[in-house]
Each structure stands twice: as structure tokens, then as C-alpha cells.
Amino acid sequence: MKCPSCGHSESKVIDSRPVEEGNSIRRRRECLACQKRFNTFEIIESVQIIVVKKNGEKELFDRTKLLGGILKATQKRPVNAEEIVNDIESELYSAMKNEVTTTEIGEMVMDRLKVADQVAYVRFASVYREFTDVNNFIDELMELKNYPENK
């Protein structure tokens, strides 16, 4: 960090304090050359996750969009949609990938709903997998019926 007074690149930290609910740190520094004091702020650099849609378009990850889709599937069901979104969002950020496909996100939702609530799972699957007739429902139900946790 260069001193704003003399441009010297070495300084020592005198004091550090968290600011903005712990998301950044304010540091009081002293230049080792001219002894002038100055403040610096450090913030956590968050990764911007880009979602690649089926048609190739890209957009920023939108938590509210994901929550909306899950809420539709879990309507009147004993499922905590917010918890599922938190879990998926946490997994996406910890993977440290810049891009993720809608298919990957959809599969993450399906995995969690399959365990949490079978009705919500089938509701979500019907839209996500674009069921075209009753046979698609029957196939999905048969697969769900044979799922290891349901035996």
C-alpha cells in the first residue's frame, strides 16, 4: 500500500477494526518513511456467479429467481424453500466457479427436493424436465418409487 503523502510502499498497521457488520476492515497505517498516518479499507471480494441458460444466454445468479421457482413447487408443502436456496447458494459460492449452467442448478434443486418432499419434487420435475404427457409423470413417479430412501 503506497503512502498518499510520499508514495513510499511500506507501512505498518497501527489499528484494525471491523466495519459494516464485519464485511470489511478499516486499518490505520503509518508510513515507515515519512511517519504520516492514513486509513485503508479491505473488503471481501465476492465471486460473481454467471448462470448459462439453455439457449446460451448468460446472466448473473439471481437468488430470488431460484427461490421463486422452488416456492412454486413447495406451495402448501412442509418444505423450507429458503433453506434449500441457502444450501444451493452456499454450494455454488464455495465451488468457486465463475459459471454454472441452469441444468446444474436444476439438478441441485431436484436432489434436495427428492429428499425433502416427493410431491414438491414431482412438481418441480414436471416444469424443469418439461413433461409433455402423463407418461412422463408416470416414469418420474416410478423412478421416485424405486429411489433407495423410499424402500
Residue pairs with C-beta under 8 A, 6 or more apart in sequence:
1 9
1 11
1 29
1 40
2 8
2 9
3 9
3 11
3 31
3 33
3 34
3 36
3 38
4 36
4 38
5 31
5 34
5 36
5 38
6 31
6 33
6 34
6 36
8 31
8 32
8 33
8 34
10 31
10 32
10 33
11 29
11 30
11 31
11 32
11 38
12 29
12 30
12 32
13 27
13 28
13 29
14 28
14 29
14 30
14 37
15 27
15 28
16 25
16 26
16 27
16 28
17 25
17 26
18 24
18 25
18 26
19 25
19 26
19 41
23 43
23 44
24 41
24 42
24 43
24 44
25 41
25 42
26 39
26 40
26 41
27 39
27 40
27 41
27 42
28 37
28 38
28 39
29 37
29 38
29 39
29 40
30 36
30 37
31 37
31 38
46 93
47 93
47 96
47 98
48 60
48 61
48 98
49 60
49 61
49 92
49 93
49 97
49 98
49 99
49 100
50 58
50 59
50 60
50 61
50 98
50 99
50 100
51 58
51 59
51 60
51 61
51 62
51 99
51 100
51 101
51 102
51 105
52 58
52 99
52 100
52 101
52 102
53 59
53 101
53 102
54 102
54 103
58 99
61 89
61 92
61 100
63 85
63 89
66 85
66 88
66 89
66 105
66 109
67 81
67 82
67 85
69 109
69 124
69 127
70 81
70 84
70 85
70 109
70 113
70 124
71 81
72 123
72 124
72 127
73 113
73 120
73 121
73 123
73 124
73 127
74 81
74 113
74 117
74 120
74 123
77 117
77 119
77 120
78 117
79 113
79 116
79 117
79 120
84 109
84 112
84 113
84 116
87 112
88 105
88 108
88 109
88 112
91 108
92 100
92 105
106 128
109 124
109 128
110 121
110 124
110 125
110 128
113 120
113 121
113 124
114 121
114 144
114 147
115 149
118 144
118 150
121 144
122 137
122 140
122 141
122 144
125 131
125 140
126 136
126 137
126 140
129 136
129 140
131 137
131 140
144 150
